[in-house]
Amino acid sequence: MTVKQISIFVTNMTGGLAEVAGVLGNSGVDIRALSIADTKDFGILRIIVDDPDKALEALSSSGYVAKVTDVLAVPINDAPGGLAAVLSVLADANIFIEYLYAFATRTNAQDAYVVLRVPENEAAEKALTEKGIKLLAPEEIYNI
């Protein structure tokens, strides 16, 4: 069960992120989670939004280079050791994590959420669910 993440190439300049956020906001797209990795000249903004198709259309029509990647979204216990419990399952299953980022919401104070990019989503999903770890369905994260 994967979630659509949009990765956007953003020039590293003052106002660059504001422009992207403006394009999404003006299109009625709500950002649920984000992460940015940057270099001196550019950044890759990774976002989870409430409507990935609408976001991709708005970004593309505004001239942004964007692509969709399937990622996993996992609720974790928002307490010491919550993240370690999930990551240990993946480590025990010999699953490499390319990157991850986390976020919290107002709707559930007991959980935080982690977005994971792994080479094999199905293997990671199997390892996690076999250990009783729930993955979020797309509509669950899009509607947070």
C-alpha atoms as a printed R data frame, in Angstrom:
    type eleno elety resid chain resno      x      y       z
1   ATOM     1    CA   MET     A     1  0.000  0.000   0.000
2   ATOM     2    CA   THR     A     2  1.913  3.006  -1.267
3   ATOM     3    CA   VAL     A     3  1.370  6.734  -1.212
4   ATOM     4    CA   LYS     A     4  2.191  9.120  -4.055
5   ATOM     5    CA   GLN     A     5  5.049 11.497  -3.297
6   ATOM     6    CA   ILE     A     6  5.847 14.336  -5.672
7   ATOM     7    CA   SER     A     7  9.473 15.382  -6.093
8   ATOM     8    CA   ILE     A     8 10.006 18.865  -7.520
9   ATOM     9    CA   PHE     A     9 13.213 20.365  -8.861
10  ATOM    10    CA   VAL     A    10 13.519 23.836  -7.291
11  ATOM    11    CA   THR     A    11 16.170 26.431  -8.060
12  ATOM    12    CA   ASN     A    12 17.980 27.407  -4.874
13  ATOM    13    CA   MET     A    13 17.083 31.104  -4.744
14  ATOM    14    CA   THR     A    14 15.224 33.461  -2.461
15  ATOM    15    CA   GLY     A    15 11.495 32.905  -2.944
16  ATOM    16    CA   GLY     A    16 11.859 29.590  -4.794
17  ATOM    17    CA   LEU     A    17  9.965 27.578  -2.208
18  ATOM    18    CA   ALA     A    18  7.381 30.345  -1.837
19  ATOM    19    CA   GLU     A    19  6.655 30.094  -5.578
20  ATOM    20    CA   VAL     A    20  6.063 26.351  -5.391
21  ATOM    21    CA   ALA     A    21  3.866 26.735  -2.326
22  ATOM    22    CA   GLY     A    22  1.956 29.486  -4.111
23  ATOM    23    CA   VAL     A    23  1.327 27.342  -7.189
24  ATOM    24    CA   LEU     A    24 -0.026 24.565  -5.000
25  ATOM    25    CA   GLY     A    25 -2.061 26.877  -2.780
26  ATOM    26    CA   ASN     A    26 -3.585 28.725  -5.739
27  ATOM    27    CA   SER     A    27 -4.592 25.349  -7.169
28  ATOM    28    CA   GLY     A    28 -6.332 24.329  -3.949
29  ATOM    29    CA   VAL     A    29 -3.738 21.672  -3.092
30  ATOM    30    CA   ASP     A    30 -2.913 21.159   0.587
31  ATOM    31    CA   ILE     A    31  0.554 19.942   1.599
32  ATOM    32    CA   ARG     A    32  0.499 17.143   4.184
33  ATOM    33    CA   ALA     A    33  4.251 16.564   4.582
34  ATOM    34    CA   LEU     A    34  7.447 17.814   3.007
35  ATOM    35    CA   SER     A    35 11.178 17.453   2.932
36  ATOM    36    CA   ILE     A    36 13.873 19.258   0.988
37  ATOM    37    CA   ALA     A    37 17.386 18.203   0.112
38  ATOM    38    CA   ASP     A    38 19.504 20.936  -1.380
39  ATOM    39    CA   THR     A    39 22.821 21.791  -2.923
40  ATOM    40    CA   LYS     A    40 24.267 25.228  -3.613
41  ATOM    41    CA   ASP     A    41 22.254 25.664  -6.830
42  ATOM    42    CA   PHE     A    42 19.087 23.593  -6.527
43  ATOM    43    CA   GLY     A    43 16.932 21.502  -4.255
44  ATOM    44    CA   ILE     A    44 14.607 18.563  -4.510
45  ATOM    45    CA   LEU     A    45 11.382 19.262  -2.668
46  ATOM    46    CA   ARG     A    46  9.518 16.080  -1.738
47  ATOM    47    CA   ILE     A    47  5.870 16.510  -0.803
48  ATOM    48    CA   ILE     A    48  2.834 14.491   0.138
49  ATOM    49    CA   VAL     A    49 -0.359 16.359  -0.749
50  ATOM    50    CA   ASP     A    50 -4.094 15.840  -0.500
51  ATOM    51    CA   ASP     A    51 -4.513 15.559  -4.305
52  ATOM    52    CA   PRO     A    52 -1.374 14.327  -6.113
53  ATOM    53    CA   ASP     A    53 -2.914 14.491  -9.599
54  ATOM    54    CA   LYS     A    54 -4.045 18.093  -9.192
55  ATOM    55    CA   ALA     A    55 -0.656 19.042  -7.728
56  ATOM    56    CA   LEU     A    56  1.270 17.444 -10.565
57  ATOM    57    CA   GLU     A    57 -0.917 19.176 -13.146
58  ATOM    58    CA   ALA     A    58 -0.496 22.588 -11.453
59  ATOM    59    CA   LEU     A    59  3.267 22.195 -11.128
60  ATOM    60    CA   SER     A    60  3.762 20.956 -14.684
61  ATOM    61    CA   SER     A    61  1.626 23.728 -16.163
62  ATOM    62    CA   SER     A    62  3.716 26.247 -14.180
63  ATOM    63    CA   GLY     A    63  6.943 24.919 -15.699
64  ATOM    64    CA   TYR     A    64  8.245 22.850 -12.809
65  ATOM    65    CA   VAL     A    65  9.994 19.553 -13.327
66  ATOM    66    CA   ALA     A    66  8.162 17.105 -11.070
67  ATOM    67    CA   LYS     A    67  7.841 13.353 -10.804
68  ATOM    68    CA   VAL     A    68  5.780 10.915  -8.768
69  ATOM    69    CA   THR     A    69  7.382  8.270  -6.573
70  ATOM    70    CA   ASP     A    70  5.603  5.561  -4.612
71  ATOM    71    CA   VAL     A    71  6.573  5.666  -0.936
72  ATOM    72    CA   LEU     A    72  5.351  4.055   2.276
73  ATOM    73    CA   ALA     A    73  3.675  6.016   5.061
74  ATOM    74    CA   VAL     A    74  3.789  4.450   8.511
75  ATOM    75    CA   PRO     A    75  2.239  5.677  11.745
76  ATOM    76    CA   ILE     A    76  4.638  5.340  14.653
77  ATOM    77    CA   ASN     A    77  4.126  5.666  18.370
78  ATOM    78    CA   ASP     A    78  5.085  9.243  19.221
79  ATOM    79    CA   ALA     A    79  7.240  8.218  22.158
80  ATOM    80    CA   PRO     A    80 10.888  7.328  22.742
81  ATOM    81    CA   GLY     A    81 11.701  4.212  20.705
82  ATOM    82    CA   GLY     A    82  8.709  4.519  18.343
83  ATOM    83    CA   LEU     A    83 10.832  5.149  15.277
84  ATOM    84    CA   ALA     A    84 13.432  2.568  16.312
85  ATOM    85    CA   ALA     A    85 10.745 -0.133  16.474
86  ATOM    86    CA   VAL     A    86  9.772  0.421  12.835
87  ATOM    87    CA   LEU     A    87 13.313  0.823  11.551
88  ATOM    88    CA   SER     A    88 14.453 -2.324  13.367
89  ATOM    89    CA   VAL     A    89 11.855 -4.381  11.492
90  ATOM    90    CA   LEU     A    90 13.238 -3.139   8.178
91  ATOM    91    CA   ALA     A    91 16.842 -3.677   9.284
92  ATOM    92    CA   ASP     A    92 16.031 -7.240  10.390
93  ATOM    93    CA   ALA     A    93 14.483 -7.865   6.962
94  ATOM    94    CA   ASN     A    94 17.653 -6.472   5.323
95  ATOM    95    CA   ILE     A    95 15.716 -3.620   3.696
96  ATOM    96    CA   PHE     A    96 17.725 -0.512   2.866
97  ATOM    97    CA   ILE     A    97 16.136  2.883   3.488
98  ATOM    98    CA   GLU     A    98 17.028  5.452   0.830
99  ATOM    99    CA   TYR     A    99 15.535  8.312   2.828
100 ATOM   100    CA   LEU     A   100 12.765  9.149   5.250
101 ATOM   101    CA   TYR     A   101 11.065 12.141   6.766
102 ATOM   102    CA   ALA     A   102  8.532 12.471   9.535
103 ATOM   103    CA   PHE     A   103  5.604 14.663  10.481
104 ATOM   104    CA   ALA     A   104  2.971 14.949  13.196
105 ATOM   105    CA   THR     A   105 -0.663 16.049  13.030
106 ATOM   106    CA   ARG     A   106 -3.243 17.598  15.278
107 ATOM   107    CA   THR     A   107 -5.676 14.738  14.651
108 ATOM   108    CA   ASN     A   108 -3.836 12.018  16.546
109 ATOM   109    CA   ALA     A   109 -1.528 13.112  19.347
110 ATOM   110    CA   GLN     A   110 -0.399  9.534  20.032
111 ATOM   111    CA   ASP     A   111  1.137  8.968  16.613
112 ATOM   112    CA   ALA     A   112  3.653 10.642  14.382
113 ATOM   113    CA   TYR     A   113  4.078  9.543  10.779
114 ATOM   114    CA   VAL     A   114  7.114  8.506   8.776
115 ATOM   115    CA   VAL     A   115  7.398  8.547   4.998
116 ATOM   116    CA   LEU     A   116  9.892  5.944   3.790
117 ATOM   117    CA   ARG     A   117 11.537  5.473   0.417
118 ATOM   118    CA   VAL     A   118 12.906  1.959  -0.008
119 ATOM   119    CA   PRO     A   119 14.033  0.093  -3.135
120 ATOM   120    CA   GLU     A   120 11.347 -2.594  -2.736
121 ATOM   121    CA   ASN     A   121  8.035 -1.314  -1.395
122 ATOM   122    CA   GLU     A   122  6.384 -4.752  -1.416
123 ATOM   123    CA   ALA     A   123  9.144 -6.378   0.639
124 ATOM   124    CA   ALA     A   124  9.064 -3.557   3.177
125 ATOM   125    CA   GLU     A   125  5.277 -3.652   3.378
126 ATOM   126    CA   LYS     A   126  5.364 -7.407   3.976
127 ATOM   127    CA   ALA     A   127  8.033 -7.141   6.677
128 ATOM   128    CA   LEU     A   128  6.169 -4.375   8.491
129 ATOM   129    CA   THR     A   129  2.697 -5.909   8.329
130 ATOM   130    CA   GLU     A   130  4.007 -9.301   9.467
131 ATOM   131    CA   LYS     A   131  5.192 -7.543  12.633
132 ATOM   132    CA   GLY     A   132  1.810 -5.882  13.119
133 ATOM   133    CA   ILE     A   133  2.878 -2.464  11.869
134 ATOM   134    CA   LYS     A   134  0.131 -0.718   9.941
135 ATOM   135    CA   LEU     A   135  0.782  1.258   6.786
136 ATOM   136    CA   LEU     A   136 -1.362  4.215   5.862
137 ATOM   137    CA   ALA     A   137 -3.594  3.886   2.827
138 ATOM   138    CA   PRO     A   138 -3.317  6.782   0.362
139 ATOM   139    CA   GLU     A   139 -6.701  8.216   1.340
140 ATOM   140    CA   GLU     A   140 -5.725  8.137   5.021
141 ATOM   141    CA   ILE     A   141 -2.684 10.366   4.528
142 ATOM   142    CA   TYR     A   142 -4.276 12.560   1.851
143 ATOM   143    CA   ASN     A   143 -7.190 13.282   4.230
144 ATOM   144    CA   ILE     A   144 -5.168 13.995   7.389
